[in-house]
Amino acid sequence: MHNLFERQHSLNDPIECFVFDASKEVFPVKPHWHYFAEFIYMCEGEAEVTADDKSYIMKEGSFIAIHPSAVHAILPVGDTLPVYEVFKFDLLRFPSQTSYAPSPVDIFRYARSEDMQIFFEPAQAERMKCREIFSDCINETKTLDYGADIMLRSQIYRLIFGIVRQWIAAGLNIDRCPSTVGTSFGIENITEYIDAHLEDNIKVSDIAEECHLSYSGFATRFRELYGMSCKEYIGRMRIFKAEEYLMFTDHDLNFISSHTGFSDCSHFIRCFRQYRGITPKQFRLQRKNGNA
């Protein structure tokens, strides 16, 4: 039986940007769901995208924003195979940057409950600068120049709030958006807490307490929601943070290990090799030589 849940393979990078050429990949994309958001921009050809039991025909220049946990599939239309660009990312890693606006995850959850549009025709996508944003992000992913992570986040924020503006123009009352700001952490937004405490010696038991759940209840719920254990999630996030240091600074491994929550340098090297298959030093050399 086909398992609809897609394990979060995109956690190979916190934000994944890529071009999908259906003539070179497994296609069609079967029905599945995952906890991260997925944005798709159609470059060539056509495809039928189903999401939340609705069907959309995507043509060149159109754009769709698929909500986290929405069951979706991508199917062929006619004989022409599509080429499209994709962003996959965890909305929880994009907190509100202002005092007046709800967080993107709150806005998207609210918009979904209000059945706001997720599919945008080419003219709407052009107003949101989708072609430019997708192109810039994919280029940043390829070159990985200094500050690439910041550039990616800024462009995705730009697209997120381009969508939000479209929703507001279509009648979404943003003032009525339920907000989790200022409330205690729950399982739905606990990754914000984890990301803010990666340098600390955080324990799963402490995180469960933060969510007001028993250890076993929290562990089960976290795995159901994110497709991995909380311990594994913490380990991966520490690796991602370490990679940023390796790519964009000259700090030594002792400094990096102490600023990413590893107990010591040996522990850092061992965990990095286990996850990436190479040592931190080899990773840094590969990135500098452009062989990643």
N, C-alpha and C positions, 0 to 999 in steps of 0.2 A: 504493500500500500504506500502511495506517495505521501511523504511527510511534508506538510505545508510549512512547518517552521524552518526558516533558513538560518542556520547557525551563523553567528556574526563574523563571517570571514573577513569583512571589511575592516575589522579591528587590526588587520595588518598595518593599517594607517588610521589615525583618528578621523581624518577626512579622506575619502577615496574619490578621486576624479579620473575618469577614463572614457575612451571612445569605444563603443561597442559596434563592431562590424558583423552583422548577422551572417555574412558569407564566410566568416572565419571562426565563428563561435558556435556553441550549441544553441540552436534556435528551432522552434519557439521557446520562450521562457515560461515554464510551467507555473501554475498557481502556487504561490508561496507567501509568507509574511515574515517580517522581522521587526525588531523594536526600533530601528533607525529610520529616518526619513529618506526618501529617494526622489530626486529631481531628475527629470529626463527632458532633453532638448533634441528634437528631430532634425538631423542634418540633411539626410537624403532618404528618398523613398517614403513608404508609408508603413504603419503598423497599427494594429488594434490593441489598445491597452485597456484591460479591465481592472477596476479597483472598487472595492466596497459594493460589488454587485452592479456596477454601472460600466458601460462600454464607451470608449472614446476612439475615434479614428484620428491618429496623429499623422499630419502631413509635414512636409519640410517647413521649418520655422515655427512649429507649434511647440508647446511646453506643458508639462504636467508635473504637479507636486503631489507625490503619494505620501499619505500620512503614515506615521509609525503604526505598526500592527495591522495595517490594512492588507487584506488578502488581495493580491494582484497578479496579473500575468501579462505577457507581451506576445502577441500572435501575428502571423503574416497576413498581409492584405494583397491579394493577387500574386503575381510571380516575382515582383521586385523585392529584394531583401533590403531591409532598412539599415542605415548607419545613424546612430544616435549617441549623444554625449550624456554622461551620468554623473551625478553627485550622490554619494551616500554618506550620511553623518548622523551622529546622535544629537538631537535637538537640545538635550539637557546640557550639552557642552557649549551652548550659546545663550548665556544668561542675559537678562536685561541690562543695558548699559546706561539707563536713565532712571530717575526717581519716579517718573510719571507713567512709564509704559510697562505693561505686564511682560513677562518673559515670553520669548517665542514659543516655548513649549506650551505655555498656558494659552496663548493666542491661537495656536494651531488646534489644540484640544477643543477650545471654544468654537472655532470656525467649523470644525468637523461636526460638532453637536448642532450647529445652525445650518448644516448642509451647504456651506459656501462652496463656490466653484473651485475645482482643483485643476481643470483643463483650460488652457488659454490658447486661443487662436493666434496665428502668426502676427496679426496687427497688435494684439495685446502684449505678446511676448516681446515684440520689437520695442514697445514703449517701456518695458521693464529692462531693456538692454540685455536680454537673455543671451543672444549670440556672443556679444562682447564679454559678458561675465563668464560664460562657460569656456570660451577660448582662452581668456586670461588665466583661469584656474588650472586648466589642463596644461598650459605652458608652464605655470609655476610648479606643477607637479613633476614635469619633465626636467626642468633646469635645477630646481631646488637651490636657488640662490639664497643668499643671506636674507632672513626674514620671510621665507616662503610661507611658513605657517601663519604668520600674521597677515600676509597678503591674501591667503586663501580664506581665512576667517572674515576679513573685511569684505571681500567680494560676496561671500555667502550671506553675511549680514545684509549687504546691499540688495541681494535677490529676495531674501526673506521679507524684508520690509517693503520691497516693491510689490510682493504678493499681498502683504497686509494692507497696503494702500488701495489695491484693487478691491479687496474685500470691504474696506470702509466705504469706498465709492459705491459699492453694490448694496450698501445698507447695513453692514455689520456694525453694531453699537459697541465700540471698543471699551466704553466706560462700564459696560456690564460684564466684561470678561472676568471670570473668577480667577483670583490670583493666589499663588502659593507663597508669595513673598511675605516674609515675616512669620510664617508658620513653622511648626516643627517639621523636620524632614520625614518623609515617608518613603516607601519602597520605590515610588514613581520618580522621585527626584533625588534619591540618595547619592547618585553618582556625582552631583555637584559637591556634596560634603566630602566624598572620597577624593575627588580631584584637588580640593583645597587643602587636604591633609596628607598628600602623598609623601611629603618629607618626614612626617611623623611616624612613630611606631604604631600605626593604627591596627586594631585587631577586629576580626569579624564580630566578636562578641560585643565590642563597644559600638560598632555600627548598628547591630541589631537593637541594642538598647536605645540608640538615637531614634530608631524607627518605632520604638515601643512594641517590639516583637520579641518572642522567644528566639533563641539561637536557631533551633531546628526550623521554626516557622519562617524566620527570615531567610535562612539558607535555601529552603525549598522554593519560596516565592521569588527570590533573586534569580535562581536558575531558570524558573519558568519564564521570567520576564526577559532575561538577558542571554539565555542559552549557555551559560557558564557559571561556575561557582564565583562567589564574591572574592575569594582568595585569588583565583585566576584573573579576574578583572583587575584587581589591584596590581598584580604582577605585570600585566600587560601595560597598564597605564604608566607604571614606573619605567618600563622599557621605552615607551614612546617619549617620555620626558627626557630620559637619558640620551636618546637619539638626537633630540634637539640640541643638547649640549655638545654631542660629538660632531654634529654637522656644522653648527654655527659658532662654536667657541673653541679655544685652545686649552680649556681647563683639563687637568690631568684626571686620571680615573679615580683617584682618591677623593678629589673634590666632587666629581660627578656622583659617585656612590653615596657620599654623605648628604648630597642635596636631592637625592631621589628616593630616599627611604630604605636603601639597602644597608644591611648590618655592617658590611665592610667591603673592601675592594674585591676580595676573592669571591664573596657572595654575589656581587654585581656581575663579575665576569662569568661565573658559573651560570647564573640565570640568563644572561644575555646570550651565551652560546647555546643554551638549551632552547631558547625561543627563536633565535635568528640563524643558528647553525654556524656562526662565525664569532670571533671575539670582538669586543668593542674596538680594539685597535684596527683589526682588519676592516670592520665596518667603516671607520673613519677614513681609512686609506682608499677604500672603494669609492666612497662618496666624493672625496677630493679628486680622484682620478676619473670620475664620471663613469664608473663601471657598475653602478648599482642597478 
